Structure formats: structure tokens, C-alpha cells
Amino acid sequence: MPNSTNEFGKHIVDKVREDSERVRLVVSNEPLAAETENLRTQEESTLIWWIRALALCIVALILGLIFVKWGVPFLFEKVLYPIMQWEATAFGRPVLAIVLVASLALFPVFLIPSGPSMWLAGMIFGYGLGFIIIMVGTTIGMVLPYLIGLLFRDRIHQWLKRWPQKAAMLRLAGEGTWFHQFRVVAIFRVSPFPYTIFNYAIVITSMRFWPYLCGSVAGMVPEAFIYIYSGRLIRTLADVQYGNHHLTTLEIIYNIISLIIAIVTTIAFTVYARKALKELEKEETDGKESSAAEQGNVEMVKLPLERPKNLGVFIP
């Protein structure tokens, strides 16, 4: 009987040890299994990302080849070459310059992109006179919406409440010193932010006129040169296609290098502008009024009782 009891007790101890060992192994293996599962999930996500990126590259390459094969000839034959013939026969150069200035001045008022007019200025007048036409037209096209926006500040403010974060960034642009306002406006001009909307929306802030104008002009200079260059390149390709003009080896090398520089410059300006806008967003988030900005309670500056006579000392 004692032997049976001893054997039973020994059996229970062995069973408990076995269960404890099994529990220890299972518990110790759980973190390893979880880590392995996470690693496997990350590898699968990375693989899926690369597959998607490769698929997008292949699709983009196919679309690019289709555009080069059929789209570019159609564009040259049906759009660009008729425009070049029209500008050579319909108007004289002085009249055409006035037409381009007027289009660059009036298109932003009606929220119409001015890119085609800038291309035409570059194609027809080149870097010298084309740059003057673009800067004169776009300067007027930035002043007119600003002046018109002053008459409808209340409506513009109500409209911008739908996008509180963008409105908060605009409000931040109107704060600070003269140079701060100048810098922010120039950044907005080279950024992907739609400048036709910016011309109207900026009036809800305390932005003064002269920093707005000077920053706008400074921000438009790189874009003007890029449009002029692309317009000249388009004209060169059209002349090669339809004008019996043959490019020399030196001209081909020059155009390739210039195209690469233009692309790199555009990307650099865009990246810089995006980074600067993110810094502005961070400043707004970290500011004292971040809670009001998140809730859409953008505080508008008090409107003046009378329209200021001197825009240079405009105090909302």
C-alpha cells in the first residue's frame, strides 16, 4: 500500500513536471512565433509593394510608348503646327504680344490655367521678349484677383472653411515680417498649390500687398523660364518634323542636356516647395492656435471700414 501511494505520488510529480516543461516550451516559443509571423507579414508587404511598383512602371512605360508613337505626331500635326501657322499669318508680332499679355492677365481671374499662353510666348518670342511678356501678363494676372478678392473677403472666408488645414496655412503665410510674407508667397508660387486659387484666398489673411506682389514675381521667374524652354523645345521638334530642319550632333547634345537640367530643376523646386510647406504645416500644428485650426475655426482679420487708398500700407 505504501508502495502504491509512493508510485502514485511519483506519477503525479512526473506529470506536473511534464506539463510544466510543456507550458514552458509553448510560452517560450510564442514570442518567437509572433516575431516570425511579423517578419513574414513585412516581407509579404514589401513584396506586394515592389510588385505594384513594377506593374505601375510597366503601365507607365507602355502608355509613354503609345503617346510617343501616336500621341506626339497627332499633337504636332493637329495642334502645334496649325498654331504656328496661325501666329505667322493671322497677327503681327506686336498684336500677338498684346494678345498673350491679355490672356495671361485675364485667365487667372476666371481660374483658367495660363500654361498654353506661356508656351506660345516661349515658342514665338524666345527667352528675351517672351520672358518680358510672361512676367508682365502674369503680374497683372496676380494683381487683379487680389483686388477682386478684397471685395468678396467674407464669401471667400466662408468657402475656405471647408478646408481648414489649407486655410490655416494661408493664415500663417500672412503673419510675420515683410520678408517672411515674401518668402512664403514665393514658396506657394513654386509649389503644387493652385496659384489661381491662391490669388483669391490670400486676401483673408493679413498679407500686405507689396510682399505678395514681390514674392509672386520672384516665384514666377523659374516657372517662366521652364515654360519658355519647353516652348522653344516644342518649336524645335516641330521644325524638325515639318520644316525640313535637321539637328546637328551638337544641337542634339545641347537639347538633351538642357532637357535634363530642366527636369532636375523642376523636381528640385517642387521638392523644396513641398518640404517648405510641410514645415509651415508643422509650425501651424505646434502653434498656440492649432486646436482652432483643426476645428476649422480660422480667425479672419477684421475687415476695414473703407478700402485702403495705399496698397503698400494695407492694414486689414
C-alpha positions as CSV (number, residue, x, y, z in Angstrom):
1,M,0.0,0.0,0.0
2,P,2.7,2.5,0.8
3,N,4.5,1.5,-2.4
4,S,1.3,2.2,-4.4
5,T,1.0,5.6,-2.7
6,N,4.6,6.4,-3.5
7,E,4.3,5.3,-7.1
8,F,1.1,7.4,-7.4
9,G,2.8,10.4,-5.9
10,K,5.8,9.9,-8.2
11,H,3.5,9.7,-11.2
12,I,1.8,12.9,-10.2
13,V,5.1,14.7,-9.8
14,D,6.3,13.5,-13.2
15,K,3.1,14.5,-14.8
16,V,3.3,18.0,-13.2
17,R,6.9,18.3,-14.4
18,E,6.0,17.2,-17.9
19,D,3.1,19.7,-18.0
20,S,5.3,22.5,-16.7
21,E,8.0,21.7,-19.3
22,R,5.4,21.7,-22.0
23,V,4.0,25.0,-20.8
24,R,7.5,26.5,-20.6
25,L,8.3,25.4,-24.2
26,V,5.0,26.7,-25.5
27,V,5.2,30.0,-23.7
28,S,8.8,30.5,-24.7
29,N,8.0,29.7,-28.3
30,E,5.1,32.2,-28.5
31,P,7.2,35.4,-28.8
32,L,9.4,33.7,-31.4
33,A,6.4,32.6,-33.4
34,A,4.9,36.1,-33.2
35,E,8.2,37.7,-34.3
36,T,8.4,35.2,-37.2
37,E,4.8,36.0,-38.2
38,N,5.5,39.7,-38.1
39,L,8.6,39.3,-40.2
40,R,6.7,37.2,-42.7
41,T,4.0,39.8,-42.9
42,Q,6.6,42.6,-43.5
43,E,8.2,40.5,-46.2
44,E,4.9,39.9,-47.9
45,S,4.0,43.7,-47.7
46,T,7.4,44.6,-49.2
47,L,7.0,42.1,-52.0
48,I,3.5,43.3,-52.8
49,W,4.8,46.9,-52.8
50,W,7.5,46.0,-55.3
51,I,5.1,44.1,-57.5
52,R,2.8,47.1,-57.6
53,A,5.6,49.5,-58.3
54,L,6.9,47.2,-61.1
55,A,3.4,47.0,-62.5
56,L,2.9,50.8,-62.4
57,C,6.3,51.3,-64.1
58,I,5.4,48.8,-66.9
59,V,2.0,50.5,-67.4
60,A,3.6,54.0,-67.5
61,L,6.2,52.7,-69.9
62,I,3.5,51.3,-72.2
63,L,1.5,54.5,-72.1
64,G,4.6,56.5,-72.7
65,L,5.5,54.5,-75.8
66,I,1.9,54.7,-77.1
67,F,2.0,58.5,-76.6
68,V,5.3,58.9,-78.3
69,K,4.2,56.6,-81.2
70,W,0.7,58.1,-81.9
71,G,0.1,61.0,-79.4
72,V,3.1,63.2,-80.2
73,P,2.6,63.1,-84.0
74,F,-1.1,63.8,-83.6
75,L,-0.3,66.7,-81.2
76,F,2.2,68.2,-83.6
77,E,0.1,67.8,-86.7
78,K,-3.3,68.8,-85.4
79,V,-2.4,71.3,-82.7
80,L,1.1,72.8,-82.6
81,Y,1.8,73.1,-86.3
82,P,-1.6,74.8,-87.1
83,I,-0.9,77.2,-84.2
84,M,2.5,78.1,-85.5
85,Q,1.0,78.7,-89.0
86,W,-1.8,80.8,-87.4
87,E,0.5,83.0,-85.5
88,A,2.7,83.5,-88.5
89,T,-0.2,84.7,-90.7
90,A,-3.1,86.0,-88.6
91,F,-1.4,88.7,-86.5
92,G,1.7,90.7,-86.5
93,R,4.1,90.2,-83.6
94,P,3.1,93.4,-81.7
95,V,-0.6,92.4,-81.8
96,L,0.2,88.8,-80.8
97,A,2.3,90.1,-77.9
98,I,-0.7,92.1,-76.7
99,V,-3.0,89.1,-77.1
100,L,-0.7,86.9,-75.0
101,V,-0.3,89.6,-72.3
102,A,-4.1,90.0,-72.1
103,S,-4.6,86.2,-71.9
104,L,-2.0,85.9,-69.1
105,A,-3.7,88.7,-67.3
106,L,-7.3,87.6,-67.6
107,F,-7.1,83.8,-67.5
108,P,-6.2,83.7,-63.7
109,V,-9.2,85.9,-63.0
110,F,-11.5,83.2,-64.3
111,L,-9.4,80.3,-62.8
112,I,-8.1,79.3,-66.3
113,P,-4.6,77.8,-66.5
114,S,-2.1,80.1,-68.2
115,G,0.3,77.4,-69.3
116,P,-0.6,77.4,-73.0
117,S,-0.1,81.1,-73.3
118,M,3.3,80.8,-71.7
119,W,4.3,78.1,-74.1
120,L,3.2,80.2,-77.0
121,A,5.2,83.1,-75.7
122,G,8.3,80.9,-75.5
123,M,7.7,79.3,-78.9
124,I,7.1,82.6,-80.7
125,F,9.2,85.2,-78.9
126,G,12.0,83.2,-77.2
127,Y,13.8,84.0,-74.0
128,G,14.1,87.7,-74.1
129,L,10.8,89.2,-75.2
130,G,9.0,86.0,-74.2
131,F,10.1,86.4,-70.6
132,I,9.0,90.1,-70.5
133,I,5.6,89.1,-72.0
134,I,5.1,86.3,-69.4
135,M,6.2,88.4,-66.4
136,V,4.1,91.4,-67.4
137,G,1.0,89.3,-68.1
138,T,1.3,87.1,-65.0
139,T,2.0,90.1,-62.8
140,I,-1.3,91.7,-63.9
141,G,-2.9,88.3,-63.6
142,M,-1.8,88.1,-59.9
143,V,-2.9,91.7,-59.0
144,L,-6.4,91.6,-60.5
145,P,-7.6,88.5,-58.5
146,Y,-6.1,90.1,-55.3
147,L,-8.0,93.3,-55.8
148,I,-11.2,91.5,-56.8
149,G,-10.8,89.2,-53.8
150,L,-10.8,92.2,-51.4
151,L,-14.4,92.9,-52.5
152,F,-15.5,89.3,-51.6
153,R,-13.5,88.5,-48.5
154,D,-16.5,87.3,-46.5
155,R,-17.6,84.9,-49.1
156,I,-14.1,83.6,-49.7
157,H,-13.6,83.1,-46.0
158,Q,-16.9,81.1,-45.7
159,W,-15.8,79.0,-48.7
160,L,-12.4,78.2,-47.2
161,K,-13.9,76.9,-44.0
162,R,-14.5,73.6,-46.0
163,W,-10.7,73.1,-46.0
164,P,-9.5,74.2,-42.5
165,Q,-5.9,73.0,-42.9
166,K,-5.3,74.9,-46.1
167,A,-6.9,78.0,-44.6
168,A,-4.7,77.7,-41.6
169,M,-1.6,77.6,-43.8
170,L,-2.8,80.6,-45.7
171,R,-3.3,82.4,-42.4
172,L,0.2,81.5,-41.3
173,A,1.5,82.9,-44.6
174,G,0.1,86.3,-43.7
175,E,1.8,86.5,-40.4
176,G,5.3,87.7,-39.5
177,T,7.7,90.2,-41.1
178,W,7.8,91.5,-44.6
179,F,10.5,89.0,-45.6
180,H,8.5,86.1,-44.1
181,Q,5.5,87.0,-46.1
182,F,7.6,87.4,-49.2
183,R,9.3,84.0,-48.7
184,V,6.0,82.2,-48.1
185,V,4.4,83.7,-51.2
186,A,7.4,82.7,-53.3
187,I,7.2,79.1,-51.9
188,F,3.5,78.9,-52.8
189,R,4.2,80.0,-56.3
190,V,6.7,77.2,-57.0
191,S,4.7,74.6,-55.1
192,P,1.9,72.4,-56.5
193,F,-0.7,74.6,-54.7
194,P,-3.0,76.0,-57.4
195,Y,-1.9,79.6,-57.7
196,T,-5.1,80.8,-59.4
197,I,-6.9,79.9,-56.1
198,F,-4.1,81.3,-54.0
199,N,-4.5,84.7,-55.6
200,Y,-8.1,85.0,-54.2
201,A,-7.6,83.0,-51.0
202,I,-4.7,85.1,-49.7
203,V,-7.0,88.1,-49.1
204,I,-8.5,86.6,-46.0
205,T,-5.1,86.9,-44.2
206,S,-3.2,90.0,-43.1
207,M,-0.9,89.6,-46.0
208,R,0.3,93.1,-47.2
209,F,0.3,93.9,-50.9
210,W,3.9,94.5,-51.6
211,P,5.3,91.3,-50.1
212,Y,2.5,89.5,-52.0
213,L,3.5,91.1,-55.3
214,C,7.3,90.8,-54.9
215,G,7.0,87.2,-53.7
216,S,4.7,86.3,-56.6
217,V,7.1,87.8,-59.2
218,A,10.1,86.1,-57.6
219,G,8.3,82.7,-57.5
220,M,7.2,83.0,-61.1
221,V,10.7,83.5,-62.6
222,P,11.7,79.8,-62.5
223,E,8.3,78.8,-63.9
224,A,8.6,81.3,-66.7
225,F,12.0,80.1,-67.8
226,I,10.8,76.5,-67.7
227,Y,7.8,77.3,-69.9
228,I,9.9,79.3,-72.3
229,Y,12.4,76.5,-72.6
230,S,9.7,73.8,-73.1
231,G,8.0,76.1,-75.7
232,R,11.3,76.5,-77.6
233,L,11.9,72.8,-77.5
234,I,8.5,72.1,-78.8
235,R,9.1,74.5,-81.7
236,T,12.4,72.9,-82.5
237,L,10.8,69.5,-82.7
238,A,8.0,70.9,-84.9
239,D,10.6,72.5,-87.2
240,V,12.4,69.2,-87.5
241,Q,9.2,67.3,-88.1
242,Y,7.6,69.7,-90.7
243,G,10.2,72.4,-91.5
244,N,12.9,70.4,-93.2
245,H,15.3,71.3,-90.4
246,H,18.0,68.9,-89.4
247,L,19.6,68.9,-86.0
248,T,23.3,68.7,-85.8
249,T,25.0,66.4,-83.3
250,L,25.9,69.5,-81.1
251,E,22.3,70.6,-81.2
252,I,21.1,67.2,-80.2
253,I,23.5,67.0,-77.3
254,Y,22.6,70.6,-76.2
255,N,18.9,69.8,-76.2
256,I,19.3,66.6,-74.3
257,I,21.5,68.3,-71.6
258,S,19.0,71.2,-71.4
259,L,16.1,68.9,-71.0
260,I,17.8,67.0,-68.2
261,I,18.6,70.3,-66.5
262,A,15.1,71.5,-66.9
263,I,13.7,68.3,-65.4
264,V,16.1,68.3,-62.5
265,T,15.4,71.9,-61.8
266,T,11.6,71.4,-61.8
267,I,11.9,68.4,-59.5
268,A,14.3,70.3,-57.1
269,F,11.9,73.3,-56.9
270,T,8.9,71.0,-56.3
271,V,10.7,69.0,-53.6
272,Y,11.9,72.2,-51.9
273,A,8.4,73.7,-52.0
274,R,6.8,70.6,-50.6
275,K,9.3,70.5,-47.8
276,A,8.8,74.2,-47.0
277,L,5.0,73.7,-47.0
278,K,5.4,70.8,-44.6
279,E,7.4,73.0,-42.3
280,L,4.7,75.6,-42.4
281,E,2.1,72.9,-41.6
282,K,4.3,71.8,-38.6
283,E,4.6,75.4,-37.4
284,E,0.8,75.7,-37.6
285,T,0.3,72.4,-35.7
286,D,2.7,73.3,-33.0
287,G,1.4,76.9,-32.7
288,K,-0.8,78.2,-30.0
289,E,-3.9,78.1,-32.3
290,S,-3.5,74.6,-33.5
291,S,-6.7,73.5,-31.9
292,A,-8.7,76.2,-33.6
293,A,-7.2,75.3,-36.9
294,E,-8.1,71.6,-36.5
295,Q,-11.7,72.5,-35.7
296,G,-11.9,74.9,-38.7
297,N,-12.3,78.0,-36.6
298,V,-10.0,80.1,-38.7
299,E,-10.0,83.6,-37.3
300,M,-10.3,86.1,-40.1
301,V,-8.8,89.5,-39.7
302,K,-11.2,92.3,-39.1
303,L,-12.3,94.0,-42.4
304,P,-11.5,97.6,-42.8
305,L,-14.4,100.0,-43.0
306,E,-13.1,101.6,-46.1
307,R,-10.9,100.3,-48.9
308,P,-7.3,101.4,-48.3
309,K,-6.1,104.0,-50.7
310,N,-2.5,102.9,-50.5
311,L,-2.0,99.2,-51.0
312,G,1.6,99.4,-49.7
313,V,0.3,100.2,-46.2
314,F,-2.7,97.9,-46.3
315,I,-3.7,97.1,-42.7
316,P,-6.7,94.7,-42.5
